[in-house]
Amino acid sequence: MGVQASGTAEDRKPEAISETGLPLFSSFAHDKIIFLASPPVHGRLHAPPKTDRNRSMTAVQTRGPAVDYRELMKKVEHLVDAIERADDIEATIRTVIEGIIAAFREELGIWGGRVYRRRGQEYVLRGTFGDAKSVEPGLTVPRTYPPIDACLQEGAVFMAPDAPGVDTELEEELGVQEFACVEVGDGVYILAFNVAPGADREDVVFSLQILRHAINQKIRQERMVEVFREARKIQSSILPRRMPDFAPFEIAGRVEPMESVGGDFFDLIRVTDKILGVAIADVSGHGLPAALQTRDIHMGLRMGTARDFKIVRTVERLNEIIHQSTLTSRFVALFYGELETSGTFIYVNAGHVAPLHLRADGEARLLESGGPVLGPLPDAAYERGVVQVRPGDLLVFFTDGIVEAEGPGSEELGVERLLDLLRSREPEATARELVEGIFDRVEEFTRAAPPDDDRTAIVVRRTDGGPE
């Protein structure tokens, strides 16, 4: 006898056959397990027919009557539910091992188990469960041990004591004769189970493959949660915690990502006591790559201002960095400007939606001077623009998620509607009230439909009393 494997869950659709010859259940669709039961035969569904290889073994089995597949599948489903409720990966592993032993002792002859975790080129015993022989954690098994190698290749295997490559001394130390094992988490963990003599290896491997699929789904889900948690941490660390005091201006801003982590961000950089840097960017993509790219922009802008780089040189340097980046979010629309207390605003627009300079008399100007988006062209050239912000004037910055928000009939909000809102403002409306008014208008226009892009807006308002 040797190793008998079913192949990986992704490569093979396990199927049991009832006595009617119809499929008892089929496997996976869209990463979910689907069980289709055929009518029972005399009230009981029997195990699949044995292959010639196992027919001689069937005669000496002492485990009792054939497996009731309805009951077996109920237990599998209950265990999958428990896996989905587990809090973390380690908890998932514990839940699985304890659940398998408790649920399948009778049907599959599983009565004990061990969990190993990969460390370099070996696997380290982390614990024992059920009635397995108690072995002190820390025992190591090389990655090249044939049963482990077979498990990594096949996903789940059943091993007999006389199978090629089995180390009888090691297995005796572990108190094992026949056993099955399954790898989970891309080979990070090996779960090994003691199996009673005469257990049906096809039933054991088949059931473990289903559970392996569920465990791996859970682990992938937890990894994605961790990725987004890290991305949120990065994003929250670079957004301004509070608006700076920069008389004679008041400033407010807000970001609403379409997902838990988006590609929009803004920054307010105190260059000197009399100069404030204002940045708004829209990074292609979402999630961790976008968060990492926004962090690079955040740091690059601050390094440029700290070294007294001219504004055009700062943007050109950022373009070079993003062009060389290996991240998937390699295209960044950026607007960066430096506002002086005198009201002079010098800026570069690198492919961003043009902000508005709205004068107190209602005349509006788009701030378009600059060059292409950052990333695609390593030698892109940029030019600066200059405006004078006078008392009562507004600078309004926004990403395309604001002006391209769609209402009925897929019509976009557009810049003109945004201007209508801003022109109709109360004279004493604060920057914060104007930002909130912009988001309220978008919500009203889209009829509160879920956003299909991140939304960011910043308003800089010059108050009366500052120098002309």
C-alpha positions as CSV (number, residue, x, y, z in Angstrom):
1,M,0.0,0.0,0.0
2,G,1.1,3.6,-0.5
3,V,-0.2,7.1,-0.7
4,Q,-3.7,7.6,-2.1
5,A,-4.6,11.2,-2.9
6,S,-7.5,12.9,-4.4
7,G,-5.7,15.8,-6.0
8,T,-6.2,19.4,-5.0
9,A,-9.7,20.8,-4.5
10,E,-9.2,23.2,-7.4
11,D,-8.2,20.5,-9.8
12,R,-10.8,17.8,-9.0
13,K,-14.5,17.8,-8.4
14,P,-15.1,15.1,-5.8
15,E,-18.2,13.1,-6.4
16,A,-19.9,10.3,-4.7
17,I,-22.3,7.9,-6.5
18,S,-25.5,6.5,-5.0
19,E,-26.8,3.0,-5.8
20,T,-29.0,4.7,-8.5
21,G,-25.8,5.7,-10.4
22,L,-26.7,9.4,-10.0
23,P,-24.3,12.0,-8.5
24,L,-24.8,12.3,-4.7
25,F,-23.2,15.7,-4.5
26,S,-20.9,17.8,-6.6
27,S,-18.3,20.2,-5.5
28,F,-17.4,23.8,-5.8
29,A,-18.9,26.7,-7.7
30,H,-17.7,30.3,-7.3
31,D,-15.7,29.4,-4.2
32,K,-18.7,28.0,-2.4
33,I,-19.5,24.4,-1.6
34,I,-22.7,23.1,-3.2
35,F,-24.1,19.7,-2.2
36,L,-26.8,18.1,-4.4
37,A,-28.4,15.0,-3.0
38,S,-30.1,12.3,-5.1
39,P,-33.0,10.3,-3.7
40,P,-32.1,7.8,-0.9
41,V,-32.0,4.1,-1.6
42,H,-34.0,2.3,1.1
43,G,-33.5,5.2,3.4
44,R,-29.7,5.3,3.3
45,L,-27.1,6.7,0.9
46,H,-24.1,4.4,0.6
47,A,-20.5,5.1,0.0
48,P,-19.1,5.2,-3.5
49,P,-18.2,1.9,-5.2
50,K,-14.7,0.7,-4.3
51,T,-12.0,0.6,-6.8
52,D,-10.3,-2.7,-7.5
53,R,-7.3,-1.4,-5.6
54,N,-9.4,-1.1,-2.4
55,R,-11.9,-4.0,-2.9
56,S,-9.8,-6.4,-0.9
57,M,-9.6,-3.9,1.9
58,T,-13.4,-3.5,2.1
59,A,-13.8,-7.1,3.3
60,V,-11.7,-6.7,6.4
61,Q,-13.1,-3.3,7.5
62,T,-14.4,-3.4,11.0
63,R,-15.7,0.2,11.2
64,G,-19.4,-0.8,10.9
65,P,-22.0,-0.1,8.2
66,A,-21.5,2.1,5.1
67,V,-21.2,5.8,5.6
68,D,-24.5,7.8,5.7
69,Y,-23.6,10.6,3.3
70,R,-26.5,12.8,4.3
71,E,-25.3,12.8,7.8
72,L,-21.7,13.2,6.8
73,M,-22.5,16.2,4.6
74,K,-24.5,17.8,7.4
75,K,-21.4,17.6,9.7
76,V,-19.2,19.0,6.9
77,E,-21.5,21.9,6.5
78,H,-21.6,22.6,10.2
79,L,-17.9,22.5,10.4
80,V,-17.6,24.9,7.4
81,D,-19.9,27.3,9.3
82,A,-17.7,27.1,12.4
83,I,-14.6,27.9,10.2
84,E,-16.3,31.0,8.8
85,R,-17.1,32.2,12.4
86,A,-13.5,31.8,13.6
87,D,-11.8,35.1,14.6
88,D,-8.4,34.5,13.1
89,I,-6.1,32.0,11.4
90,E,-4.9,30.2,14.5
91,A,-8.4,30.1,15.8
92,T,-9.6,28.7,12.5
93,I,-6.9,25.9,12.6
94,R,-7.9,24.9,16.2
95,T,-11.6,25.0,15.3
96,V,-11.0,22.7,12.3
97,I,-8.9,20.1,14.1
98,E,-11.2,19.9,17.1
99,G,-14.3,19.9,14.9
100,I,-13.0,17.1,12.6
101,I,-12.2,14.9,15.5
102,A,-15.5,15.5,17.2
103,A,-17.6,15.2,14.1
104,F,-15.9,12.4,12.2
105,R,-14.7,10.0,14.8
106,E,-17.5,7.6,14.0
107,E,-17.9,8.1,10.3
108,L,-14.3,8.4,9.3
109,G,-12.4,6.8,12.2
110,I,-10.5,10.0,13.0
111,W,-9.6,10.1,16.7
112,G,-6.7,12.5,17.1
113,G,-4.7,15.2,15.4
114,R,-1.6,17.4,15.3
115,V,-0.9,20.8,13.7
116,Y,2.5,21.7,12.3
117,R,3.6,25.2,11.1
118,R,6.2,25.8,8.5
119,R,9.5,27.3,9.6
120,G,12.1,27.6,6.8
121,Q,12.6,24.1,5.4
122,E,11.0,22.2,8.3
123,Y,7.6,21.9,10.0
124,V,7.3,22.5,13.7
125,L,4.7,20.7,15.9
126,R,2.5,23.3,17.5
127,G,0.1,21.1,19.4
128,T,-1.9,17.8,19.6
129,F,-5.7,17.3,19.8
130,G,-8.3,14.7,20.7
131,D,-6.9,11.3,21.9
132,A,-3.6,11.7,20.0
133,K,-0.5,10.9,22.0
134,S,0.7,13.9,23.9
135,V,4.0,15.2,22.4
136,E,5.8,18.3,23.5
137,P,5.4,21.1,21.0
138,G,8.6,21.9,19.1
139,L,9.3,18.6,17.4
140,T,10.5,19.2,13.9
141,V,9.9,17.3,10.7
142,P,11.9,18.2,7.5
143,R,10.0,19.6,4.5
144,T,11.4,16.7,2.4
145,Y,9.8,14.0,4.6
146,P,7.8,12.0,2.0
147,P,4.4,12.2,3.6
148,I,4.8,15.9,4.0
149,D,6.0,16.3,0.4
150,A,3.1,14.2,-0.9
151,C,0.6,16.3,1.2
152,L,2.0,19.6,-0.2
153,Q,1.7,18.3,-3.7
154,E,-1.7,16.7,-3.5
155,G,-3.4,18.8,-0.8
156,A,-4.7,15.8,1.2
157,V,-3.3,12.3,1.5
158,F,-3.9,9.0,3.4
159,M,-0.8,7.1,4.6
160,A,-0.5,3.5,5.7
161,P,2.3,2.4,8.0
162,D,4.1,0.5,5.2
163,A,3.8,3.3,2.7
164,P,7.1,4.2,1.0
165,G,9.1,6.9,2.9
166,V,7.2,6.6,6.2
167,D,9.6,6.9,9.1
168,T,8.3,4.2,11.5
169,E,10.4,5.5,14.4
170,L,9.0,9.0,14.0
171,E,5.4,7.8,13.6
172,E,5.8,5.5,16.7
173,E,7.0,8.5,18.7
174,L,3.9,10.3,17.6
175,G,1.7,7.2,18.4
176,V,0.6,6.9,14.8
177,Q,-0.2,4.0,12.5
178,E,-2.5,4.9,9.7
179,F,-3.0,8.7,9.3
180,A,-4.2,11.4,6.9
181,C,-2.9,14.9,6.5
182,V,-3.9,18.0,4.7
183,E,-2.1,21.3,3.9
184,V,-3.7,24.7,4.3
185,G,-2.7,28.3,4.0
186,D,-0.5,27.7,0.9
187,G,1.6,25.1,2.8
188,V,2.0,27.2,6.0
189,Y,0.2,24.6,8.0
190,I,0.0,20.8,7.9
191,L,-2.9,19.2,9.8
192,A,-2.3,15.4,10.5
193,F,-5.0,13.1,11.8
194,N,-4.8,9.6,13.4
195,V,-7.1,7.3,11.6
196,A,-8.5,4.0,12.9
197,P,-7.5,0.7,11.1
198,G,-9.9,-0.1,8.4
199,A,-11.0,3.5,7.7
200,D,-12.2,4.2,4.2
201,R,-9.4,6.2,2.7
202,E,-11.6,7.7,-0.1
203,D,-14.1,9.0,2.4
204,V,-11.3,10.5,4.6
205,V,-9.5,12.2,1.8
206,F,-12.7,13.5,0.1
207,S,-14.0,15.0,3.4
208,L,-10.6,16.6,4.2
209,Q,-10.4,18.2,0.7
210,I,-13.8,19.9,1.2
211,L,-12.7,21.2,4.6
212,R,-9.3,22.2,3.2
213,H,-11.1,24.3,0.6
214,A,-13.2,26.0,3.3
215,I,-10.1,26.7,5.5
216,N,-8.2,28.2,2.6
217,Q,-11.1,30.5,1.8
218,K,-11.2,31.6,5.4
219,I,-7.4,32.2,5.4
220,R,-7.5,34.2,2.2
221,Q,-10.3,36.3,3.6
222,E,-8.3,37.0,6.8
223,R,-5.3,37.9,4.8
224,M,-7.3,40.4,2.7
225,V,-8.8,41.9,6.0
226,E,-5.2,42.3,7.2
227,V,-4.2,44.0,3.9
228,F,-7.0,46.5,4.1
229,R,-6.3,47.1,7.8
230,E,-2.7,48.0,6.9
231,A,-3.9,50.2,4.0
232,R,-6.3,52.0,6.3
233,K,-3.6,52.6,8.8
234,I,-1.3,54.0,6.1
235,Q,-4.1,56.3,4.7
236,S,-5.1,57.6,8.1
237,S,-1.5,58.4,9.0
238,I,-1.1,60.7,6.0
239,L,-4.4,62.6,6.1
240,P,-4.3,65.9,8.1
241,R,-5.5,65.3,11.6
242,R,-6.7,68.9,11.9
243,M,-6.9,71.9,9.7
244,P,-4.0,74.4,10.1
245,D,-4.4,77.9,11.4
246,F,-3.3,80.0,8.5
247,A,-4.7,83.6,8.7
248,P,-6.2,85.2,6.7
249,F,-7.5,81.9,5.3
250,E,-9.7,79.2,6.7
251,I,-9.4,75.6,5.3
252,A,-11.6,72.5,5.4
253,G,-11.3,69.1,3.6
254,R,-13.0,65.7,3.5
255,V,-12.3,62.3,1.9
256,E,-14.9,59.6,1.3
257,P,-13.4,56.4,-0.2
258,M,-15.7,54.2,-2.2
259,E,-14.1,51.2,-0.5
260,S,-12.6,51.0,3.0
261,V,-9.4,52.3,1.4
262,G,-9.3,54.5,-1.7
263,G,-6.9,56.3,-4.0
264,D,-7.8,59.9,-3.1
265,F,-5.9,61.9,-0.6
266,F,-5.1,65.5,0.3
267,D,-2.4,67.1,2.4
268,L,-1.7,70.5,3.9
269,I,2.0,71.3,4.4
270,R,3.4,74.2,6.5
271,V,6.3,75.2,4.2
272,T,7.1,78.4,6.3
273,D,5.1,80.6,8.6
274,K,3.9,82.5,5.5
275,I,3.6,79.6,3.0
276,L,1.1,76.7,3.1
277,G,1.4,73.8,0.6
278,V,-2.0,72.4,-0.6
279,A,-2.0,69.0,-2.3
280,I,-4.8,66.9,-3.7
281,A,-4.3,63.6,-5.6
282,D,-6.1,60.8,-7.2
283,V,-4.1,57.5,-7.4
284,S,-5.2,54.9,-9.9
285,G,-6.7,51.8,-8.2
286,H,-7.7,51.2,-4.6
287,G,-6.6,49.1,-1.6
288,L,-3.0,48.6,-0.4
289,P,-1.2,49.5,-3.7
290,A,-3.0,52.9,-3.8
291,A,-2.3,53.5,-0.2
292,L,1.4,52.8,-0.6
293,Q,1.5,55.2,-3.6
294,T,-0.3,58.0,-1.7
295,R,2.3,57.5,1.0
296,D,5.1,57.9,-1.5
297,I,3.5,61.2,-2.8
298,H,3.0,62.4,0.8
299,M,6.6,61.8,1.7
300,G,7.9,63.1,-1.7
301,L,6.1,66.4,-1.3
302,R,7.3,66.9,2.2
303,M,10.9,66.1,1.3
304,G,10.7,68.5,-1.7
305,T,9.4,71.4,0.5
306,A,11.9,70.6,3.2
307,R,14.8,70.9,0.7
308,D,13.4,74.2,-0.7
309,F,12.9,72.6,-4.1
310,K,11.1,74.9,-6.5
311,I,7.5,73.8,-7.0
312,V,8.0,72.6,-10.6
313,R,11.1,70.6,-9.6
314,T,9.2,68.9,-6.8
315,V,6.5,67.7,-9.2
316,E,9.1,66.6,-11.7
317,R,10.9,64.6,-9.1
318,L,7.7,62.9,-8.0
319,N,7.0,62.0,-11.6
320,E,10.4,60.2,-11.9
321,I,9.7,58.3,-8.6
322,I,6.3,57.1,-9.7
323,H,7.5,56.2,-13.2
324,Q,10.1,53.9,-11.6
325,S,7.6,52.4,-9.1
326,T,6.8,48.7,-9.3
327,L,3.4,49.2,-7.7
328,T,0.3,48.6,-9.8
329,S,-0.9,52.2,-9.1
330,R,1.6,53.9,-11.3
331,F,-0.6,56.7,-12.6
332,V,-1.3,59.7,-10.3
333,A,-3.3,62.8,-10.9
334,L,-1.8,65.5,-8.6
335,F,-2.5,69.2,-8.0
336,Y,0.0,70.9,-5.7
337,G,0.1,74.6,-4.9
338,E,1.7,76.9,-2.4
339,L,-0.4,79.7,-0.8
340,E,1.2,82.7,0.6
341,T,-0.3,84.9,3.4
342,S,-0.3,87.7,0.8
343,G,-2.8,85.8,-1.3
344,T,-0.4,84.7,-4.0
345,F,-1.0,81.1,-5.0
346,I,1.6,79.3,-7.2
347,Y,0.6,75.9,-8.4
348,V,1.3,73.0,-10.8
349,N,-1.6,70.8,-12.1
350,A,-0.3,67.3,-13.1
351,G,-3.3,65.9,-14.9
352,H,-5.7,66.5,-12.1
353,V,-9.3,67.8,-12.4
354,A,-8.8,71.5,-12.5
355,P,-9.7,73.3,-9.2
356,L,-11.7,76.5,-9.1
357,H,-10.6,80.0,-8.1
358,L,-14.0,81.6,-7.4
359,R,-13.7,85.4,-6.9
360,A,-16.0,87.3,-4.5
361,D,-17.8,88.8,-7.5
362,G,-18.7,85.3,-8.8
363,E,-16.2,85.2,-11.6
364,A,-14.6,81.7,-11.8
365,R,-11.3,80.5,-13.2
366,L,-10.0,76.9,-13.7
367,L,-6.5,76.2,-12.5
368,E,-5.2,74.2,-15.4
369,S,-1.5,75.1,-15.8
370,G,0.9,72.2,-15.3
371,G,1.4,69.0,-17.4
372,P,0.4,65.3,-17.7
373,V,-0.4,62.9,-15.0
374,L,2.5,61.5,-13.0
375,G,4.0,58.2,-14.0
376,P,3.7,57.4,-17.7
377,L,6.4,59.7,-19.0
378,P,9.8,59.8,-17.3
379,D,10.8,63.2,-18.7
380,A,7.4,65.0,-18.6
381,A,7.7,68.8,-18.4
382,Y,5.6,70.9,-16.1
383,E,4.8,74.6,-15.9
384,R,3.5,76.7,-13.0
385,G,0.4,78.9,-12.8
386,V,-0.2,81.9,-10.5
387,V,-3.4,83.5,-9.2
388,Q,-4.1,86.1,-6.6
389,V,-6.6,85.2,-3.9
390,R,-8.4,88.3,-2.5
391,P,-10.7,88.7,0.5
392,G,-14.0,86.8,-0.1
393,D,-12.4,84.5,-2.7
394,L,-12.5,80.8,-2.6
395,L,-10.1,78.1,-3.8
396,V,-12.1,74.8,-4.3
397,F,-10.2,71.5,-4.9
398,F,-12.0,68.3,-5.8
399,T,-11.4,64.9,-7.4
400,D,-13.4,63.5,-10.3
401,G,-15.5,61.5,-7.9
402,I,-17.3,64.8,-7.1
403,V,-17.9,66.3,-10.6
404,E,-18.4,62.9,-12.3
405,A,-20.9,61.6,-9.8
406,E,-23.9,60.4,-11.8
407,G,-27.5,61.2,-11.3
408,P,-30.6,60.0,-13.1
409,G,-30.0,59.0,-16.7
410,S,-26.2,58.7,-16.1
411,E,-25.9,62.5,-16.2
412,E,-22.8,63.9,-14.3
413,L,-23.0,66.6,-11.7
414,G,-20.4,68.6,-13.6
415,V,-18.5,71.8,-12.8
416,E,-21.3,74.1,-13.6
417,R,-23.7,72.6,-11.0
418,L,-20.8,72.8,-8.5
419,L,-20.3,76.5,-9.4
420,D,-24.0,77.2,-9.0
421,L,-23.9,75.7,-5.5
422,L,-20.8,77.8,-4.5
423,R,-22.2,81.1,-6.0
424,S,-25.4,80.7,-4.1
425,R,-23.6,80.4,-0.8
426,E,-24.3,82.7,2.2
427,P,-21.6,85.4,2.4
428,E,-20.5,84.2,5.8
429,A,-20.5,80.5,5.1
430,T,-17.4,78.8,6.5
431,A,-15.0,76.6,4.7
432,R,-16.4,73.6,6.6
433,E,-20.0,74.4,5.8
434,L,-19.0,74.7,2.1
435,V,-17.3,71.3,2.1
436,E,-20.3,69.7,3.7
437,G,-22.6,71.5,1.2
438,I,-20.6,70.0,-1.7
439,F,-21.0,66.5,-0.3
440,D,-24.7,67.1,0.4
441,R,-25.2,68.2,-3.1
442,V,-23.6,65.1,-4.5
443,E,-25.7,62.9,-2.3
444,E,-28.8,64.7,-3.4
445,F,-27.9,64.6,-7.1
446,T,-27.0,60.9,-7.1
447,R,-30.1,60.1,-4.9
448,A,-27.8,58.5,-2.3
449,A,-26.6,55.8,-4.8
450,P,-23.4,54.0,-3.7
451,P,-20.4,55.9,-5.1
452,D,-18.4,54.4,-8.0
453,D,-15.3,56.5,-7.2
454,D,-13.6,58.1,-4.2
455,R,-14.7,61.6,-3.4
456,T,-12.5,64.4,-2.0
457,A,-13.1,68.1,-1.6
458,I,-11.1,71.0,0.0
459,V,-12.2,74.6,0.3
460,V,-9.8,77.5,1.1
461,R,-11.7,80.7,2.0
462,R,-10.0,84.0,2.4
463,T,-11.6,86.0,5.1
464,D,-11.9,89.8,5.3
465,G,-9.2,91.7,7.1
466,G,-6.2,90.1,5.6
467,P,-3.5,92.0,3.6
468,E,-4.5,92.9,0.0
